[in-house]
Amino acid sequence: MTTPPARSPRLLLVTTMVLTMAGVVLLTLPHQSNTVPETPPPAAASAVRPSSPSTGEDPAASGPGPSKTTPTTPTGSAIASALPPHGEGVAGDRAIQQTLEAAWPADLSAEDERQLRAEGRELLRADATGIGRAKWLVFFGDPDQAIAPAFATARFRIQAVIARRDGSDDQAVVHLVWAGTDRGGTYTDGRITDLHFTRATANKDGGATWTPQPRT
C-alpha cells in the first residue's frame, strides 16, 4: 500500500491567501440593479399634459366644444372694448369710425343707414344740448316738462356713428360715440349712446321713414 505524499504547508498557505483575496474583491464590487425603471402608464402621462394656453382645455380632448354665437348688434360694453384710447381728440374720430364699421359689418340698405345715421345725430344732439327737441316730440314728450340739457353746445361733438338692424327689418339701432362738456365743466370723450328706431310707412317719395322709439 502506497502512502500519498504529504501536502506542503506552504502550498496550503498560498491557496488560502488567494481565496481570501478573491473574496475581498467580490465584496468590494458595486452591486448592479436588474430592475427596469417604471414608465408611467398612458393615463398618467395624459394627466400631466399641459393645457392649451388659449382655451384652458386639454388639446387632446375629443369632440367639438360648445358653439359661440356673435350678437347681431353690439352692446354698449362691446362698443367700449373696441374703441381706441381716450384723449386723442378729433384726430382719433376716424379711427373710431373705422373700428365700429369693421367690428359690425353693415346689414341695412345704404339709404336706410344714411337716414338713420343723420337722424341719430340730430336726436342725440337734441337730447344732450336741448337744441331741436321740438322735432322729436315722440321721444321727448311735452317740451315744457323736458329734462334740462346736461351738456353745453360749445364742445359737443359726435365722434362716430353707425346704424344696424335690431332683430328685424323694421327695427334698427344707431350706435353713437361722442364727446361733450357737462354742466360741471368736465369734458369727456368716448361716450356711448344707443338710439332705437322703428320703420314707419313709406314717405311721399316712396322711401322708408324711421321713428325713434319713446323713452322707457
C-alpha positions as CSV (number, residue, x, y, z in Angstrom):
1,M,0.0,0.0,0.0
2,T,1.4,3.3,-1.1
3,T,1.0,6.4,1.1
4,P,0.2,9.6,-0.8
5,P,2.8,12.3,-0.3
6,A,2.0,14.9,2.4
7,R,0.8,18.3,1.2
8,S,3.2,21.1,1.6
9,P,2.2,23.6,4.3
10,R,3.5,26.3,2.0
11,L,1.0,25.4,-0.8
12,L,-1.9,25.4,1.6
13,L,-0.9,28.8,2.9
14,V,-0.7,30.2,-0.7
15,T,-4.1,28.7,-1.6
16,T,-5.7,30.2,1.5
17,M,-4.4,33.7,0.7
18,V,-5.6,33.6,-2.9
19,L,-9.1,32.5,-1.8
20,T,-9.2,35.3,0.8
21,M,-8.2,38.0,-1.7
22,A,-10.8,36.8,-4.2
23,G,-13.5,37.1,-1.5
24,V,-12.4,40.6,-0.6
25,V,-12.5,41.7,-4.3
26,L,-16.0,40.3,-4.8
27,L,-17.3,42.1,-1.7
28,T,-16.0,45.4,-2.8
29,L,-17.6,45.3,-6.3
30,P,-20.7,47.6,-6.7
31,H,-24.0,45.7,-7.0
32,Q,-26.0,46.4,-10.2
33,S,-29.7,46.5,-10.1
34,N,-31.5,44.4,-12.5
35,T,-34.8,46.3,-12.2
36,V,-36.1,48.3,-15.1
37,P,-37.3,51.9,-14.4
38,E,-41.0,52.1,-14.3
39,T,-42.7,54.0,-17.2
40,P,-45.9,55.8,-16.3
41,P,-49.0,54.3,-17.9
42,P,-50.6,56.3,-20.8
43,A,-53.3,57.5,-18.4
44,A,-50.8,59.1,-16.1
45,A,-48.9,60.7,-19.0
46,S,-52.0,62.3,-20.3
47,A,-52.9,63.6,-16.8
48,V,-49.8,65.8,-16.7
49,R,-50.1,67.1,-20.3
50,P,-50.2,70.9,-20.1
51,S,-53.4,72.7,-21.0
52,S,-53.8,74.8,-24.1
53,P,-52.8,78.4,-23.1
54,S,-55.6,79.9,-25.2
55,T,-58.6,77.9,-24.1
56,G,-57.5,76.2,-20.8
57,E,-58.7,72.9,-22.2
58,D,-56.8,69.7,-22.8
59,P,-55.8,69.8,-26.5
60,A,-56.3,66.1,-26.7
61,A,-59.9,66.3,-25.6
62,S,-62.2,64.7,-28.1
63,G,-65.3,66.3,-29.6
64,P,-66.0,69.9,-30.5
65,G,-66.5,72.5,-27.8
66,P,-69.7,74.5,-27.4
67,S,-70.5,76.8,-30.2
68,K,-70.2,80.5,-29.7
69,T,-72.7,83.0,-31.1
70,T,-71.9,86.5,-32.0
71,P,-74.6,89.1,-31.3
72,T,-76.0,90.7,-34.4
73,T,-75.8,94.2,-32.8
74,P,-73.2,95.4,-30.4
75,T,-73.9,96.4,-26.8
76,G,-72.5,99.4,-25.1
77,S,-69.8,97.4,-23.3
78,A,-68.9,95.7,-26.6
79,I,-68.5,99.1,-28.3
80,A,-66.3,100.4,-25.4
81,S,-64.0,97.4,-25.7
82,A,-63.5,98.0,-29.4
83,L,-62.7,101.7,-29.2
84,P,-59.2,103.4,-29.2
85,P,-57.9,105.1,-26.1
86,H,-59.5,108.3,-24.8
87,G,-58.0,111.7,-25.3
88,E,-57.0,111.6,-29.0
89,G,-59.3,114.4,-29.9
90,V,-60.6,115.0,-33.4
91,A,-57.6,113.1,-34.9
92,G,-58.9,109.8,-33.3
93,D,-62.5,110.1,-34.6
94,R,-61.7,108.5,-38.0
95,A,-60.1,105.5,-36.2
96,I,-63.2,105.1,-34.0
97,Q,-65.5,105.2,-37.1
98,Q,-63.4,102.6,-38.8
99,T,-63.3,100.4,-35.7
100,L,-67.1,100.4,-35.5
101,E,-67.6,99.6,-39.1
102,A,-65.0,96.8,-39.0
103,A,-66.5,95.3,-35.9
104,W,-70.1,95.2,-37.1
105,P,-70.5,95.0,-40.9
106,A,-73.4,96.9,-42.5
107,D,-76.7,95.0,-42.7
108,L,-79.0,97.8,-43.8
109,S,-79.5,99.3,-47.2
110,A,-77.3,102.3,-48.0
111,E,-80.3,104.6,-47.9
112,D,-81.6,103.3,-44.6
113,E,-78.3,103.6,-43.0
114,R,-77.7,107.1,-44.3
115,Q,-81.1,108.3,-43.0
116,L,-80.7,106.6,-39.6
117,R,-77.2,108.0,-39.1
118,A,-78.4,111.5,-39.9
119,E,-81.5,111.2,-37.6
120,G,-79.5,109.6,-34.8
121,R,-77.0,112.5,-34.9
122,E,-79.9,115.1,-34.7
123,L,-81.7,113.2,-31.9
124,L,-78.5,112.8,-29.8
125,R,-77.7,116.5,-30.2
126,A,-81.2,117.5,-29.1
127,D,-81.1,115.2,-26.1
128,A,-77.7,116.3,-24.9
129,T,-77.8,120.0,-25.7
130,G,-81.6,120.7,-25.9
131,I,-81.3,122.2,-29.4
132,G,-84.0,120.9,-31.8
133,R,-86.1,118.9,-29.4
134,A,-89.3,120.3,-30.9
135,K,-88.8,118.0,-33.9
136,W,-88.8,114.9,-31.6
137,L,-91.9,115.2,-29.5
138,V,-92.5,111.5,-29.7
139,F,-89.2,111.0,-28.0
140,F,-89.1,113.9,-25.5
141,G,-92.8,114.3,-24.9
142,D,-94.1,117.7,-23.5
143,P,-91.4,120.3,-24.2
144,D,-92.4,122.1,-21.0
145,Q,-91.6,119.0,-19.0
146,A,-88.4,118.0,-20.8
147,I,-85.3,117.4,-18.8
148,A,-82.9,120.3,-18.9
149,P,-79.9,119.7,-21.2
150,A,-76.9,118.3,-19.5
151,F,-74.2,119.3,-22.0
152,A,-73.0,122.5,-23.4
153,T,-73.2,123.0,-27.2
154,A,-69.7,124.5,-27.5
155,R,-67.7,121.3,-27.2
156,F,-70.4,118.8,-28.1
157,R,-69.0,116.5,-30.9
158,I,-70.2,113.2,-32.4
159,Q,-67.1,111.1,-33.0
160,A,-68.6,108.2,-34.9
161,V,-71.9,106.7,-35.8
162,I,-73.2,103.5,-37.4
163,A,-76.7,102.1,-37.8
164,R,-77.6,98.4,-37.8
165,R,-80.6,96.1,-37.8
166,D,-82.0,95.4,-34.4
167,G,-83.6,92.0,-34.6
168,S,-85.8,92.5,-37.7
169,D,-86.0,94.5,-40.9
170,D,-88.3,97.1,-39.2
171,Q,-86.1,97.7,-36.2
172,A,-82.8,99.5,-36.1
173,V,-80.3,100.8,-33.6
174,V,-78.0,103.7,-34.1
175,H,-74.7,103.4,-32.1
176,L,-73.1,106.8,-31.4
177,V,-69.7,107.6,-29.8
178,W,-69.5,111.3,-28.8
179,A,-67.7,113.9,-26.7
180,G,-69.1,116.7,-24.6
181,T,-68.7,119.0,-21.6
182,D,-71.3,118.5,-18.8
183,R,-72.7,121.3,-16.7
184,G,-70.0,120.8,-14.1
185,G,-67.4,121.7,-16.7
186,T,-66.0,118.2,-17.2
187,Y,-65.1,117.2,-20.7
188,T,-65.2,113.5,-21.6
189,D,-64.9,111.8,-25.0
190,G,-65.7,108.2,-25.9
191,R,-69.3,108.5,-24.5
192,I,-71.6,105.8,-25.9
193,T,-75.3,106.1,-26.7
194,D,-77.7,103.7,-28.4
195,L,-80.9,105.1,-30.0
196,H,-83.6,102.7,-31.3
197,F,-85.8,103.3,-34.3
198,T,-88.8,101.7,-35.9
199,R,-89.6,101.7,-39.6
200,A,-92.7,103.7,-40.4
201,T,-94.8,103.8,-43.5
202,A,-93.2,104.9,-46.7
203,N,-93.0,108.7,-47.2
204,K,-94.3,110.6,-50.3
205,D,-91.1,109.8,-52.2
206,G,-91.6,106.1,-51.7
207,G,-88.7,105.7,-49.2
208,A,-89.0,104.4,-45.7
209,T,-89.1,106.7,-42.7
210,W,-87.7,105.8,-39.3
211,T,-89.3,106.9,-36.0
212,P,-87.3,106.9,-32.7
213,Q,-88.8,104.7,-30.0
214,P,-90.0,106.6,-27.0
215,R,-88.0,106.6,-23.8
216,T,-89.0,103.7,-21.5
